[in-house]
Amino acid sequence: MLHLRVISPSDRTVDVLGLLDGASGVTNVVVLPGAGHRPKGDVVLFDAAREATNEVIERLKELRLPEEGSIAVERVDLSLSDVADTAEAEAPGAPEDAVVWEEFARQVASDCRITWAYLVFLTIATQLTAIGVLLPSIILIVGAMVLGPEFGAVTGIAFGLLRRDRQLIVSAARALVIGFAVAIAITCVCALVFSALGWITPQSLSGHNEVEFIVKPDKWSFIVALLAGTAGVLSVTAGKSSALVGVFISVTTVPAAGYAAVAIALGRWGDVGGSVVQLAVNIAGMVISGTATLLVQRFFWAKYGLRITHPSPSSRPVGSGPPTAGMRRGSSM
């Protein structure tokens, strides 16, 4: 279940309650008249099954509550209530399969920001990979793969393609390009320092068969990227963080960046080319499968999800009384 807190202008509260009374998957409705101070209005609290939340939010947005009031959503970790169990059973589908699109959109937008934390995590992951390919140490490389934060930007590109949101695509692509450019540059400088100290030489990358897969992309690299992209998007939309860790370990984006940085410093340009191709193949595969996965999720929830029908606020005076709310299958993002 999800818990929603709505601050509604007083003349719109009747419409909000009419909407909630006619919606399956909604329960535990509480009204606090005049409790809202900034913004002013009535506070309406209720719980909704995750599968029903998209449609409820869309109908609340039609009442212009985001502009003139407020809508807040939070997870309910534990709910001991027969009526809540009944509401969840009434909503179509399974909670784990439901995508709350507004929540997902905000998470993706946040993951596409270029922050100091994003750059630091990606740089550290790239440097750990560089050390891992020099030792060589598969364990160190795997640890670096888990640390890398780049999948959020990959998901951003996929979601931007789904919504045809050019701004989001550009923002996500910029996060990837700038992030990897900074990480590779800093790692390359460190490798040059190690080379000047005599700690590493061009031969330091020779004979390490266990890490050569990083610079030798093939058809399996692309297939793995496709599978990882699908699993990654599903793990994000379903909130399965443990599955997302597995995705990080599956693809060699960060290892490719780390290998490229060391190869640049040591002048092994053939390995640089292989690493760059590996990086591009992995990102392309994840974007393709991630977009396809989101497209399938949107299609099925639009066709089989919950739909609340009522007269549009624009077609009747706001506050004119509760709408006649009906239920039918089919919803849209």
C-alpha positions as CSV (number, residue, x, y, z in Angstrom):
1,M,0.0,0.0,0.0
2,L,0.9,3.6,-0.5
3,H,-0.1,6.5,1.7
4,L,-1.2,9.7,0.1
5,R,-1.7,13.1,1.6
6,V,-3.6,15.7,-0.3
7,I,-4.1,19.3,0.5
8,S,-7.2,20.4,-1.4
9,P,-8.8,23.9,-1.8
10,S,-12.0,23.8,0.2
11,D,-14.2,24.2,-2.9
12,R,-12.6,21.1,-4.4
13,T,-12.7,18.7,-1.5
14,V,-16.1,17.4,-2.5
15,D,-14.7,16.4,-5.9
16,V,-11.7,14.7,-4.3
17,L,-13.9,12.7,-1.9
18,G,-16.3,11.7,-4.8
19,L,-13.3,10.5,-6.7
20,L,-11.9,8.4,-3.8
21,D,-15.3,7.0,-2.9
22,G,-15.7,5.6,-6.4
23,A,-12.2,4.2,-6.8
24,S,-11.3,0.6,-6.1
25,G,-8.1,0.0,-4.3
26,V,-8.6,3.1,-2.0
27,T,-9.3,2.9,1.7
28,N,-8.6,4.5,5.1
29,V,-9.9,7.9,3.9
30,V,-9.5,10.7,6.5
31,V,-10.6,14.4,6.0
32,L,-9.2,17.2,8.2
33,P,-11.2,20.3,7.2
34,G,-9.2,23.5,7.1
35,A,-6.0,21.8,8.4
36,G,-3.9,23.0,5.6
37,H,-2.0,26.2,6.3
38,R,0.5,26.6,3.5
39,P,-1.1,26.0,1.0
40,K,-4.5,26.6,2.7
41,G,-7.1,24.0,2.3
42,D,-8.5,20.7,3.6
43,V,-6.2,17.8,4.3
44,V,-7.3,14.5,2.9
45,L,-5.4,11.3,3.9
46,F,-5.9,7.9,2.4
47,D,-4.2,4.7,1.5
48,A,-4.2,3.2,-2.1
49,A,-3.0,0.0,-3.5
50,R,0.1,0.5,-5.6
51,E,-1.8,-0.8,-8.7
52,A,-4.4,1.9,-8.3
53,T,-2.1,4.9,-7.5
54,N,-1.4,5.9,-11.1
55,E,-5.0,6.4,-12.0
56,V,-5.9,8.2,-8.7
57,I,-3.0,10.6,-9.1
58,E,-4.0,11.3,-12.7
59,R,-7.6,12.2,-11.6
60,L,-6.3,14.3,-8.8
61,K,-4.1,16.2,-11.3
62,E,-7.1,16.9,-13.4
63,L,-8.5,18.8,-10.4
64,R,-5.4,21.0,-10.5
65,L,-4.3,20.0,-7.0
66,P,-0.5,20.1,-7.8
67,E,-0.9,23.7,-8.9
68,E,-3.3,24.9,-6.2
69,G,-2.8,22.3,-3.4
70,S,-0.4,19.4,-2.8
71,I,-0.1,15.7,-3.4
72,A,2.4,13.7,-1.4
73,V,3.0,9.9,-1.6
74,E,4.9,7.7,0.8
75,R,5.3,3.9,1.2
76,V,3.5,2.0,3.9
77,D,5.9,-0.6,5.3
78,L,3.3,-2.3,7.4
79,S,-0.5,-2.2,7.3
80,L,-2.6,-4.3,9.6
81,S,-6.0,-3.8,8.2
82,D,-8.7,-6.0,6.6
83,V,-10.1,-3.2,4.6
84,A,-6.6,-2.4,3.2
85,D,-6.2,-6.0,2.3
86,T,-9.6,-5.9,0.5
87,A,-8.7,-2.7,-1.3
88,E,-5.4,-4.3,-2.5
89,A,-7.3,-7.4,-3.7
90,E,-9.8,-5.2,-5.6
91,A,-7.1,-3.5,-7.7
92,P,-6.0,-5.3,-10.9
93,G,-2.6,-6.8,-11.1
94,A,0.2,-7.4,-8.6
95,P,1.8,-4.6,-6.5
96,E,5.3,-5.8,-7.6
97,D,4.4,-5.3,-11.2
98,A,2.8,-1.9,-10.9
99,V,4.7,1.2,-12.0
100,V,3.9,4.5,-10.2
101,W,4.9,6.7,-13.2
102,E,5.2,9.9,-11.2
103,E,7.5,8.3,-8.7
104,F,9.5,6.7,-11.4
105,A,9.8,10.0,-13.4
106,R,11.1,11.9,-10.4
107,Q,13.6,9.2,-9.5
108,V,14.9,9.1,-13.1
109,A,15.2,12.9,-13.2
110,S,17.2,12.8,-9.9
111,D,19.5,10.1,-11.2
112,C,20.3,12.2,-14.3
113,R,21.7,15.1,-12.3
114,I,25.4,15.7,-12.4
115,T,26.2,16.0,-8.8
116,W,29.5,15.8,-6.8
117,A,28.4,12.5,-5.4
118,Y,27.7,11.1,-8.8
119,L,31.1,12.2,-10.1
120,V,32.9,11.0,-7.1
121,F,31.3,7.5,-7.1
122,L,31.9,7.1,-10.8
123,T,35.5,8.2,-10.5
124,I,36.2,5.9,-7.5
125,A,34.6,3.0,-9.3
126,T,36.7,3.7,-12.4
127,Q,39.9,3.9,-10.4
128,L,39.1,0.7,-8.6
129,T,38.6,-1.0,-11.9
130,A,41.9,0.4,-13.2
131,I,43.7,-1.2,-10.2
132,G,41.7,-4.4,-10.7
133,V,42.9,-4.8,-14.3
134,L,46.5,-4.1,-13.4
135,L,46.7,-6.6,-10.6
136,P,44.6,-8.4,-12.0
137,S,41.7,-8.9,-9.6
138,I,38.2,-9.9,-10.7
139,I,36.9,-9.3,-7.1
140,L,38.1,-5.7,-7.2
141,I,36.5,-5.2,-10.7
142,V,33.2,-6.6,-9.5
143,G,33.3,-4.3,-6.5
144,A,33.8,-1.4,-8.7
145,M,30.9,-2.4,-10.9
146,V,28.6,-2.4,-8.0
147,L,29.8,1.1,-7.0
148,G,29.2,2.7,-10.4
149,P,26.1,5.0,-10.4
150,E,25.7,5.2,-14.2
151,F,22.6,3.0,-14.6
152,G,20.3,5.8,-13.5
153,A,21.4,7.9,-16.5
154,V,20.9,4.9,-18.8
155,T,17.4,4.5,-17.4
156,G,16.8,8.2,-18.0
157,I,17.6,7.9,-21.7
158,A,15.2,4.9,-22.0
159,F,12.4,6.8,-20.2
160,G,13.1,9.9,-22.3
161,L,12.7,7.8,-25.5
162,L,9.5,6.3,-24.1
163,R,8.0,9.8,-23.4
164,R,9.7,11.5,-26.3
165,D,11.2,13.9,-23.8
166,R,14.2,15.4,-25.5
167,Q,15.2,17.4,-22.5
168,L,15.4,14.2,-20.3
169,I,17.4,12.4,-23.0
170,V,19.9,15.2,-23.3
171,S,20.2,15.5,-19.5
172,A,20.8,11.8,-19.1
173,A,23.3,11.6,-22.0
174,R,25.2,14.6,-20.6
175,A,25.4,12.8,-17.3
176,L,26.9,9.8,-18.9
177,V,29.3,11.7,-21.2
178,I,30.6,14.1,-18.6
179,G,30.6,11.5,-15.8
180,F,32.7,9.0,-17.8
181,A,34.9,11.8,-19.2
182,V,35.8,13.1,-15.8
183,A,36.3,9.6,-14.3
184,I,38.5,8.5,-17.2
185,A,40.5,11.7,-17.2
186,I,41.2,11.6,-13.4
187,T,42.1,7.9,-13.6
188,C,44.3,8.5,-16.6
189,V,46.2,11.2,-14.7
190,C,46.7,8.8,-11.7
191,A,48.0,6.1,-14.1
192,L,50.4,8.6,-15.7
193,V,51.8,9.4,-12.2
194,F,52.1,5.6,-11.4
195,S,53.9,5.2,-14.7
196,A,56.3,8.1,-14.0
197,L,57.1,6.4,-10.6
198,G,57.8,3.2,-12.4
199,W,55.0,1.3,-10.7
200,I,53.4,0.4,-14.0
201,T,54.6,-0.1,-17.6
202,P,53.0,-0.9,-21.0
203,Q,53.6,-4.6,-20.2
204,S,51.4,-4.3,-17.0
205,L,48.3,-5.0,-19.1
206,S,49.9,-8.0,-20.9
207,G,49.1,-11.6,-20.1
208,H,46.1,-10.9,-18.0
209,N,43.7,-13.3,-19.8
210,E,41.1,-13.1,-17.1
211,V,40.3,-9.4,-17.8
212,E,40.7,-9.4,-21.5
213,F,36.9,-9.7,-21.9
214,I,36.7,-6.0,-21.1
215,V,38.5,-5.0,-24.4
216,K,37.0,-7.8,-26.5
217,P,33.3,-7.0,-27.1
218,D,31.3,-9.6,-29.0
219,K,27.7,-10.7,-29.6
220,W,27.6,-12.0,-26.0
221,S,28.4,-8.5,-24.7
222,F,25.4,-7.1,-26.4
223,I,23.1,-10.0,-25.3
224,V,24.2,-9.5,-21.7
225,A,23.5,-5.8,-22.0
226,L,20.0,-6.4,-23.3
227,L,19.2,-8.8,-20.4
228,A,20.8,-6.4,-17.9
229,G,18.8,-3.5,-19.2
230,T,15.5,-5.4,-18.9
231,A,16.3,-6.6,-15.4
232,G,17.5,-3.2,-14.3
233,V,14.4,-1.4,-15.4
234,L,12.2,-4.0,-13.8
235,S,14.2,-3.8,-10.5
236,V,13.9,0.0,-10.5
237,T,10.1,0.1,-11.2
238,A,9.5,-2.7,-8.7
239,G,11.8,-1.3,-6.0
240,K,14.0,-4.5,-6.0
241,S,17.4,-3.1,-5.1
242,S,19.0,-6.5,-4.7
243,A,18.2,-7.3,-8.3
244,L,19.7,-4.0,-9.4
245,V,23.0,-5.0,-7.8
246,G,23.0,-8.0,-10.0
247,V,22.6,-5.8,-13.0
248,F,25.6,-3.7,-12.0
249,I,27.7,-6.8,-11.8
250,S,26.5,-8.1,-15.2
251,V,27.6,-5.2,-17.5
252,T,31.2,-3.9,-18.1
253,T,30.6,-0.2,-18.4
254,V,32.8,0.9,-15.5
255,P,35.4,-1.8,-16.2
256,A,35.6,-0.5,-19.8
257,A,36.2,3.0,-18.6
258,G,38.9,2.0,-16.1
259,Y,40.7,-0.2,-18.7
260,A,40.5,2.7,-21.2
261,A,42.0,5.1,-18.7
262,V,45.0,2.9,-18.0
263,A,45.4,2.0,-21.7
264,I,45.5,5.7,-22.6
265,A,48.2,6.4,-20.0
266,L,50.3,3.5,-21.2
267,G,49.8,4.2,-24.9
268,R,48.0,0.9,-25.7
269,W,45.6,2.4,-28.2
270,G,44.3,-0.9,-29.5
271,D,43.0,-1.6,-26.0
272,V,41.6,1.9,-25.8
273,G,39.5,1.2,-28.9
274,G,38.3,-2.1,-27.6
275,S,37.3,-0.6,-24.2
276,V,35.4,2.3,-25.9
277,V,33.5,-0.1,-28.1
278,Q,32.7,-2.3,-25.1
279,L,31.3,0.7,-23.2
280,A,29.2,1.8,-26.2
281,V,27.8,-1.7,-26.8
282,N,26.8,-2.1,-23.1
283,I,25.1,1.3,-22.9
284,A,23.3,0.8,-26.3
285,G,22.1,-2.6,-25.3
286,M,20.7,-1.4,-21.9
287,V,19.0,1.6,-23.5
288,I,17.3,-0.6,-26.2
289,S,16.0,-3.2,-23.8
290,G,15.2,-0.7,-21.1
291,T,13.0,1.3,-23.5
292,A,11.3,-1.9,-24.7
293,T,10.6,-3.0,-21.1
294,L,9.0,0.4,-20.2
295,L,7.0,0.3,-23.4
296,V,5.6,-3.2,-22.5
297,Q,4.8,-2.1,-19.0
298,R,3.0,1.0,-20.2
299,F,1.0,-1.0,-22.7
300,F,-0.2,-3.6,-20.3
301,W,-1.1,-1.2,-17.5
302,A,-2.9,1.0,-20.1
303,K,-4.9,-2.0,-21.3
304,Y,-5.5,-3.9,-18.1
305,G,-4.9,-1.4,-15.3
306,L,-7.5,0.5,-13.3
307,R,-9.5,3.3,-14.8
308,I,-11.6,5.8,-13.0
309,T,-14.2,7.6,-15.1
310,H,-16.0,10.8,-14.1
311,P,-16.9,14.0,-15.8
312,S,-13.9,16.2,-16.4
313,P,-13.5,19.2,-14.0
314,S,-13.5,21.4,-17.1
315,S,-17.0,20.2,-18.0
316,R,-18.7,20.9,-14.7
317,P,-18.3,23.6,-12.0
318,V,-15.6,22.8,-9.5
319,G,-17.2,22.0,-6.1
320,S,-20.6,21.2,-7.7
321,G,-20.9,18.0,-5.9
322,P,-19.4,14.5,-6.1
323,P,-19.0,13.1,-9.5
324,T,-20.6,9.9,-10.6
325,A,-17.6,7.7,-10.5
326,G,-17.5,4.5,-12.4
327,M,-14.9,1.9,-12.9
328,R,-13.6,0.2,-16.0
329,R,-10.5,-1.4,-17.2
330,G,-7.9,0.4,-19.2
331,S,-5.6,3.3,-18.2
332,S,-2.9,5.5,-19.7
333,M,0.3,6.8,-18.4
